[in-house]
Amino acid sequence: MKSENWTDLDDGKINPNEYYSEMITEFPILKNEIESEESEMVHSRMEIFSDYSIEQIKTKKYSELKRCFEFQESRIEKLSSELINALNVSYCESLLLGDCANEMTEIKKLMTPKLKRVYAEYEKYYAELTKAA
């Protein structure tokens, strides 16, 4: 039971359904793939977008990659905690460790400021995690 002192940190934030609806509007090519995943599969849906971003790196379609980064950038401060987690674990980690990991030093230069900060924080977290293991 919520008390009067209860604070919902996600109040007023974009929920996953809104986010992926906006993504499909902006990137209609992803519609079928995103909609084929159950709506509660937030991380799987984010991985679809990270795969799409990685494909832009592989094919050197940097203007489309920048559109991907700008999509994330314009929403970062409005994302629910569940989406922030997916952004870190399923988007940033895919870029950091995926097929284009060796290109990320250069690709980071194309990132928008907020996304670059989120990516750098995740990169640092991952480095500390692997150092401790």
C-alpha positions in Angstrom: 0.0 0.0 0.0 1.4 3.4 -1.0 1.7 6.0 1.7 1.2 9.7 1.2 5.0 10.0 1.3 5.5 7.5 -1.6 7.3 8.9 -4.6 7.1 7.2 -8.0 10.4 7.9 -9.7 8.9 7.0 -13.0 6.0 9.4 -12.7 5.9 11.5 -15.9 8.5 9.4 -17.6 8.2 7.6 -20.9 7.1 4.0 -20.4 8.3 1.2 -22.7 5.1 1.1 -24.8 5.4 4.8 -25.6 9.1 4.6 -26.3 8.8 1.7 -28.7 5.8 3.2 -30.4 7.9 6.4 -31.0 10.8 4.2 -32.2 8.5 2.5 -34.8 7.3 5.9 -36.0 10.8 7.1 -36.4 12.3 3.9 -37.7 9.4 2.1 -39.5 11.9 -0.6 -40.8 12.0 -2.0 -37.3 8.2 -2.3 -36.9 7.7 -6.0 -37.6 10.7 -7.0 -35.6 9.8 -4.9 -32.5 6.2 -5.9 -32.7 7.1 -9.6 -32.9 8.5 -9.3 -29.3 6.2 -9.4 -26.4 5.7 -5.8 -25.1 7.1 -6.7 -21.7 10.4 -7.8 -23.4 11.9 -4.3 -23.0 15.5 -5.5 -23.2 14.9 -7.7 -26.3 13.3 -4.8 -28.0 16.2 -2.5 -27.1 18.6 -5.1 -28.6 16.8 -4.8 -31.9 17.6 -1.1 -31.9 21.2 -1.8 -30.9 21.5 -4.4 -33.7 20.1 -1.8 -36.1 22.7 0.8 -34.8 25.5 -1.7 -35.2 24.4 -2.5 -38.7 24.8 1.3 -39.5 28.3 1.2 -38.2 29.2 -1.9 -40.2 27.8 -0.4 -43.4 29.3 3.0 -42.6 25.8 4.7 -42.8 26.8 7.4 -40.3 23.9 9.7 -41.0 21.5 7.0 -40.1 23.6 6.1 -37.0 23.5 9.7 -35.9 19.7 9.5 -36.3 19.7 6.5 -33.9 21.9 8.4 -31.4 19.6 11.5 -31.7 16.6 9.3 -31.0 18.1 8.1 -27.8 19.5 11.6 -26.9 16.1 13.3 -27.2 14.5 10.8 -24.7 17.3 10.0 -22.2 16.1 12.3 -19.5 12.5 11.2 -19.9 13.0 7.4 -19.8 11.5 5.2 -17.1 13.9 3.3 -14.9 13.2 0.2 -16.8 14.1 1.9 -20.1 17.3 3.4 -18.6 18.3 -0.1 -17.5 17.7 -1.4 -21.0 19.6 1.5 -22.5 22.6 0.6 -20.4 22.5 -3.2 -20.6 21.0 -3.8 -24.0 22.1 -0.8 -26.0 25.4 0.5 -24.6 26.7 -2.9 -23.7 25.9 -4.2 -27.3 27.9 -1.3 -28.7 30.7 -1.8 -26.2 31.0 -5.5 -26.7 29.4 -6.2 -30.0 30.7 -6.7 -33.5 31.9 -3.2 -33.8 33.5 -2.9 -30.3 36.9 -2.1 -31.9 35.4 0.9 -33.7 33.8 2.5 -30.7 36.6 4.9 -30.0 35.8 6.6 -33.3 32.0 6.0 -33.1 31.8 7.7 -29.7 32.8 10.9 -31.5 29.5 10.8 -33.4 27.5 10.3 -30.2 25.3 13.1 -28.8 26.3 14.5 -25.4 23.9 12.8 -23.1 24.2 9.4 -24.9 28.0 9.8 -24.8 27.8 10.3 -21.1 25.6 7.3 -20.5 27.9 5.2 -22.7 31.0 6.4 -20.9 29.5 5.7 -17.5 28.6 2.2 -18.6 32.0 1.6 -20.2 33.6 2.6 -16.8 31.2 0.4 -14.9 31.9 -2.5 -17.1 35.7 -2.0 -16.9 35.5 -2.0 -13.0 33.2 -5.0 -13.1 35.7 -7.1 -15.2 38.7 -5.8 -13.2 37.1 -7.1 -10.0 36.3 -10.5 -11.5 
